[in-house]
Amino acid sequence: MNNMNYGETNAYWYLRLNGFFLINNFVIHRTDEIVHSSDIDILGIRLPYVFEEVGGQPNDWDESLLQTLNPNLMTGVICEVKTGEFDEDLLFRKEHLQYCLDRFGFMPQLSKNTDQINKNKNTVIVYDGQEFQILKLFVSNKKANRQDFLQLRINHLRTFIKNRIKKYSDNKWQDRLFF
């Protein structure tokens, strides 16, 4: 979690506490289509049967997230976090989505589905009899006007994290040095 600002740190823990395995600052290398190197703030996967004794049970997941995704499907999340001003046109750019989609490894050349994924906040894909979904999550306290991604406010994430720690205060307090 090095080199993350407060918004990215909150997004990381929010997703982690909702059952995702995460990579932060996922590097987008230059390619024929990508002129400048960049990064995606957080990239992650969530498997359908994720469970933790302390804070990782079905009634622990955030309802705002569950309204958008199906927790019974493998999920890839592409998360962008902005704590200041931002240009909406630079969020979830097609070439960056393509790069991330192939990294998930859900199917060969998932990036060929970029147009479908680009239009929706959550896209369910069927490949070889398996269903999985791709979620685009934007985290910022400033409202974006686009509807092709789920937007959650940093304040919402902080409240969720605080409530989770409070709910499991005995266990979480003992492990506070890891947070």
Salt bridges, closest charged atoms under 4 A:
GLU52 OE2 - ARG16 NH1 2.89
ASP60 OD1 - LYS167 NZ 2.58
ASP62 OD2 - HIS156 NE2 2.66
GLU85 OE2 - LYS142 NZ 2.40
ASP115 OD1 - LYS94 NZ 3.01
ASP148 OD2 - LYS136 NZ 3.36
ASP148 OD2 - ARG146 NH2 2.74
